[in-house]
Amino acid sequence: MYYDVSMTTFVDFSTKPGRARITEVKKYLQHREEDYDPSKDYWRPLRKLLQDHHSTGLTPALLMAEFKRRITDPKKQKNYKKAIRAYLKFLGNREVDWFEPLHTRWKHGNLAVRINPELGLRIDGVSHVIKLYLKNDTLNESRLASTLALLQDSLSAKVEPGTVIGVLNAGTGKLYSSSADLAIDRALLRADAETFLRICEAQAAA
């Protein structure tokens, strides 16, 4: 059987210890046939706003005005505003141009992980393909390592030489684009993928 999973699902699985991984696989199998529901995606409006900021040429001032127009939920306003401020701090006064980021799949056997960076930015002439981390939870080391390894392993051969591939922590405005142990992290991804598949097979046979 073929398993097509989101990056979030696989990274959640890969960063869980022991038997907690079984729970993650069960959750995936239970909901795998459900269609994506934008209303349940808390951060989707912010991702779309940041994409529109670049693709339509919004200035920072217009970005904040558009944010106030689009986002009316008080809780989202608070969390989104913090992320937008950190994001604008990351951009600073640098020259930024938009391009459509490549989407692909990372594959291992019968497992495919959807790779969907949100931003393609040419910053001061250097191309950046960026996955946004928007959650309020701390971006811990293991989650960052797994995400970077997925991005690098699936995109590095498909983008132009010199492209920066990274994860932007929208809570702090910090971009992470390299790992000292990338080769090891890639090996761990494959081991995690094999474990994911075996648990799926065991659940199907149960």
C-alpha beads as a LAMMPS data file, in Angstrom:
LAMMPS data file: protein, C-alpha beads

206 atoms
205 bonds

1 atom types
1 bond types

-500.0 500.0 xlo xhi
-500.0 500.0 ylo yhi
-500.0 500.0 zlo zhi

Masses

1 110.0

Atoms # bond

1 1 1 0.000 0.000 0.000
2 1 1 1.127 3.557 -0.799
3 1 1 1.137 6.170 1.980
4 1 1 1.074 9.888 1.120
5 1 1 1.604 12.064 4.205
6 1 1 2.090 15.728 5.004
7 1 1 5.445 17.003 6.198
8 1 1 3.851 17.908 9.538
9 1 1 2.547 14.368 10.019
10 1 1 5.913 12.781 9.271
11 1 1 7.926 15.233 11.380
12 1 1 5.460 14.774 14.272
13 1 1 6.055 11.024 13.948
14 1 1 9.837 11.243 13.635
15 1 1 10.195 13.412 16.750
16 1 1 8.027 11.203 18.983
17 1 1 9.652 8.622 21.292
18 1 1 8.847 4.923 21.481
19 1 1 5.232 3.856 21.456
20 1 1 4.003 7.425 20.949
21 1 1 4.918 6.802 17.305
22 1 1 2.192 4.171 17.070
23 1 1 -0.354 6.786 18.152
24 1 1 0.841 9.145 15.405
25 1 1 0.463 6.445 12.759
26 1 1 -3.006 5.525 14.018
27 1 1 -4.058 9.188 13.773
28 1 1 -2.770 9.343 10.224
29 1 1 -4.510 6.117 9.171
30 1 1 -7.770 7.220 10.778
31 1 1 -7.873 10.518 8.873
32 1 1 -5.961 9.732 5.663
33 1 1 -9.081 9.624 3.478
34 1 1 -10.417 12.962 4.734
35 1 1 -10.194 15.992 2.461
36 1 1 -8.139 18.974 3.600
37 1 1 -10.341 21.435 5.497
38 1 1 -8.964 25.011 5.389
39 1 1 -11.197 26.026 8.292
40 1 1 -9.226 23.699 10.584
41 1 1 -5.865 25.104 9.491
42 1 1 -5.215 27.790 12.112
43 1 1 -2.207 29.352 10.351
44 1 1 -3.422 29.157 6.745
45 1 1 -4.677 32.790 6.565
46 1 1 -1.285 34.047 7.741
47 1 1 0.623 31.907 5.249
48 1 1 -1.613 33.221 2.470
49 1 1 -1.164 36.808 3.683
50 1 1 2.635 36.531 3.641
51 1 1 2.577 34.954 0.180
52 1 1 0.322 37.742 -1.090
53 1 1 2.617 40.308 0.532
54 1 1 5.335 39.339 -1.946
55 1 1 3.434 38.073 -4.977
56 1 1 1.272 41.214 -5.184
57 1 1 3.914 43.711 -4.045
58 1 1 2.415 44.823 -0.713
59 1 1 4.604 47.196 1.278
60 1 1 5.089 46.509 5.013
61 1 1 2.560 49.237 5.825
62 1 1 0.032 47.754 3.420
63 1 1 0.735 44.293 4.827
64 1 1 -0.314 45.435 8.296
65 1 1 -3.382 47.180 6.879
66 1 1 -4.364 44.040 4.966
67 1 1 -3.769 41.962 8.100
68 1 1 -6.224 44.115 10.057
69 1 1 -8.770 43.870 7.231
70 1 1 -8.564 40.095 6.781
71 1 1 -8.056 38.818 10.322
72 1 1 -10.892 39.578 12.719
73 1 1 -10.515 36.751 15.244
74 1 1 -8.979 38.371 18.406
75 1 1 -6.840 35.317 19.255
76 1 1 -5.501 35.083 15.721
77 1 1 -4.852 38.833 15.674
78 1 1 -2.548 38.528 18.674
79 1 1 -0.604 35.503 17.413
80 1 1 -0.457 36.662 13.809
81 1 1 0.727 40.172 14.696
82 1 1 3.686 38.759 16.627
83 1 1 4.634 36.551 13.672
84 1 1 4.293 39.382 11.145
85 1 1 6.507 41.692 13.183
86 1 1 9.193 39.005 13.481
87 1 1 8.907 38.293 9.767
88 1 1 9.342 41.944 8.785
89 1 1 12.331 42.129 11.136
90 1 1 13.846 39.153 9.284
91 1 1 13.389 40.896 5.926
92 1 1 14.703 44.221 7.189
93 1 1 15.499 46.701 4.432
94 1 1 16.817 44.110 2.026
95 1 1 15.690 43.933 -1.592
96 1 1 13.174 41.103 -1.950
97 1 1 11.566 39.590 -5.057
98 1 1 9.024 36.761 -5.143
99 1 1 9.149 33.506 -7.107
100 1 1 6.888 30.465 -6.855
101 1 1 8.558 27.882 -4.591
102 1 1 8.930 24.319 -5.842
103 1 1 6.655 21.688 -4.306
104 1 1 7.627 18.039 -4.496
105 1 1 7.588 14.760 -2.556
106 1 1 10.288 13.040 -0.519
107 1 1 10.017 9.306 -1.117
108 1 1 11.151 6.147 0.597
109 1 1 9.645 2.871 -0.575
110 1 1 5.856 3.171 -0.411
111 1 1 6.014 6.367 1.651
112 1 1 5.786 9.851 0.141
113 1 1 6.077 13.020 2.214
114 1 1 4.630 16.192 0.713
115 1 1 7.226 18.987 0.639
116 1 1 5.535 22.364 0.341
117 1 1 7.687 25.375 1.293
118 1 1 5.547 28.494 1.446
119 1 1 7.978 31.143 0.244
120 1 1 10.254 31.607 -2.716
121 1 1 12.212 34.811 -2.149
122 1 1 15.178 36.358 -3.911
123 1 1 16.800 38.338 -1.098
124 1 1 19.519 40.742 -2.232
125 1 1 19.921 38.573 -5.321
126 1 1 20.166 35.238 -3.473
127 1 1 17.337 32.730 -3.944
128 1 1 15.717 31.382 -0.763
129 1 1 13.187 28.549 -0.528
130 1 1 11.601 28.820 2.909
131 1 1 9.365 26.645 5.051
132 1 1 7.581 28.687 7.718
133 1 1 7.380 27.487 11.319
134 1 1 4.408 29.353 12.752
135 1 1 3.387 27.428 15.850
136 1 1 3.730 28.986 19.290
137 1 1 5.531 25.849 20.481
138 1 1 9.315 26.035 20.658
139 1 1 11.075 24.895 17.495
140 1 1 13.183 22.214 19.137
141 1 1 16.395 20.749 17.778
142 1 1 14.991 17.403 16.667
143 1 1 12.050 18.958 14.816
144 1 1 14.317 21.464 13.091
145 1 1 16.798 18.739 12.079
146 1 1 14.074 16.514 10.588
147 1 1 12.465 19.391 8.695
148 1 1 15.756 20.683 7.288
149 1 1 16.792 17.183 6.220
150 1 1 13.493 16.660 4.375
151 1 1 13.808 20.013 2.617
152 1 1 17.461 19.602 1.691
153 1 1 17.124 15.996 0.576
154 1 1 14.119 16.661 -1.667
155 1 1 14.907 20.126 -3.053
156 1 1 18.679 20.655 -3.258
157 1 1 19.058 18.875 -6.618
158 1 1 15.995 20.640 -8.102
159 1 1 16.736 24.297 -7.379
160 1 1 19.354 26.593 -8.874
161 1 1 22.883 26.360 -7.407
162 1 1 23.421 28.624 -4.416
163 1 1 19.778 28.585 -3.338
164 1 1 19.330 28.813 0.428
165 1 1 16.889 26.158 1.634
166 1 1 15.681 26.762 5.155
167 1 1 13.153 26.991 7.943
168 1 1 12.054 30.396 9.205
169 1 1 10.888 30.513 12.798
170 1 1 8.196 33.164 12.452
171 1 1 8.073 33.607 16.214
172 1 1 11.653 34.861 16.371
173 1 1 12.395 35.887 12.789
174 1 1 15.399 33.537 12.652
175 1 1 16.213 31.538 9.512
176 1 1 17.826 28.110 9.884
177 1 1 19.406 26.864 6.696
178 1 1 22.035 24.286 7.522
179 1 1 22.737 21.370 9.793
180 1 1 26.159 20.237 10.950
181 1 1 24.984 16.623 10.829
182 1 1 22.921 16.656 7.620
183 1 1 24.225 13.281 6.404
184 1 1 23.283 11.685 9.718
185 1 1 19.892 13.425 9.715
186 1 1 19.211 12.053 6.220
187 1 1 20.054 8.542 7.407
188 1 1 17.708 8.994 10.361
189 1 1 14.919 10.095 7.988
190 1 1 15.184 6.831 6.110
191 1 1 15.183 4.833 9.316
192 1 1 12.112 6.754 10.496
193 1 1 10.398 6.168 7.148
194 1 1 11.048 2.443 7.398
195 1 1 9.609 2.402 10.921
196 1 1 6.546 4.376 9.769
197 1 1 5.893 1.854 7.000
198 1 1 6.288 -1.137 9.293
199 1 1 3.853 0.294 11.821
200 1 1 1.357 0.997 9.000
201 1 1 1.685 -2.590 7.816
202 1 1 1.273 -3.923 11.347
203 1 1 -1.875 -1.852 11.844
204 1 1 -3.301 -3.062 8.526
205 1 1 -2.707 -6.671 9.559
206 1 1 -4.172 -6.226 13.042

Bonds

1 1 1 2
2 1 2 3
3 1 3 4
4 1 4 5
5 1 5 6
6 1 6 7
7 1 7 8
8 1 8 9
9 1 9 10
10 1 10 11
11 1 11 12
12 1 12 13
13 1 13 14
14 1 14 15
15 1 15 16
16 1 16 17
17 1 17 18
18 1 18 19
19 1 19 20
20 1 20 21
21 1 21 22
22 1 22 23
23 1 23 24
24 1 24 25
25 1 25 26
26 1 26 27
27 1 27 28
28 1 28 29
29 1 29 30
30 1 30 31
31 1 31 32
32 1 32 33
33 1 33 34
34 1 34 35
35 1 35 36
36 1 36 37
37 1 37 38
38 1 38 39
39 1 39 40
40 1 40 41
41 1 41 42
42 1 42 43
43 1 43 44
44 1 44 45
45 1 45 46
46 1 46 47
47 1 47 48
48 1 48 49
49 1 49 50
50 1 50 51
51 1 51 52
52 1 52 53
53 1 53 54
54 1 54 55
55 1 55 56
56 1 56 57
57 1 57 58
58 1 58 59
59 1 59 60
60 1 60 61
61 1 61 62
62 1 62 63
63 1 63 64
64 1 64 65
65 1 65 66
66 1 66 67
67 1 67 68
68 1 68 69
69 1 69 70
70 1 70 71
71 1 71 72
72 1 72 73
73 1 73 74
74 1 74 75
75 1 75 76
76 1 76 77
77 1 77 78
78 1 78 79
79 1 79 80
80 1 80 81
81 1 81 82
82 1 82 83
83 1 83 84
84 1 84 85
85 1 85 86
86 1 86 87
87 1 87 88
88 1 88 89
89 1 89 90
90 1 90 91
91 1 91 92
92 1 92 93
93 1 93 94
94 1 94 95
95 1 95 96
96 1 96 97
97 1 97 98
98 1 98 99
99 1 99 100
100 1 100 101
101 1 101 102
102 1 102 103
103 1 103 104
104 1 104 105
105 1 105 106
106 1 106 107
107 1 107 108
108 1 108 109
109 1 109 110
110 1 110 111
111 1 111 112
112 1 112 113
113 1 113 114
114 1 114 115
115 1 115 116
116 1 116 117
117 1 117 118
118 1 118 119
119 1 119 120
120 1 120 121
121 1 121 122
122 1 122 123
123 1 123 124
124 1 124 125
125 1 125 126
126 1 126 127
127 1 127 128
128 1 128 129
129 1 129 130
130 1 130 131
131 1 131 132
132 1 132 133
133 1 133 134
134 1 134 135
135 1 135 136
136 1 136 137
137 1 137 138
138 1 138 139
139 1 139 140
140 1 140 141
141 1 141 142
142 1 142 143
143 1 143 144
144 1 144 145
145 1 145 146
146 1 146 147
147 1 147 148
148 1 148 149
149 1 149 150
150 1 150 151
151 1 151 152
152 1 152 153
153 1 153 154
154 1 154 155
155 1 155 156
156 1 156 157
157 1 157 158
158 1 158 159
159 1 159 160
160 1 160 161
161 1 161 162
162 1 162 163
163 1 163 164
164 1 164 165
165 1 165 166
166 1 166 167
167 1 167 168
168 1 168 169
169 1 169 170
170 1 170 171
171 1 171 172
172 1 172 173
173 1 173 174
174 1 174 175
175 1 175 176
176 1 176 177
177 1 177 178
178 1 178 179
179 1 179 180
180 1 180 181
181 1 181 182
182 1 182 183
183 1 183 184
184 1 184 185
185 1 185 186
186 1 186 187
187 1 187 188
188 1 188 189
189 1 189 190
190 1 190 191
191 1 191 192
192 1 192 193
193 1 193 194
194 1 194 195
195 1 195 196
196 1 196 197
197 1 197 198
198 1 198 199
199 1 199 200
200 1 200 201
201 1 201 202
202 1 202 203
203 1 203 204
204 1 204 205
205 1 205 206
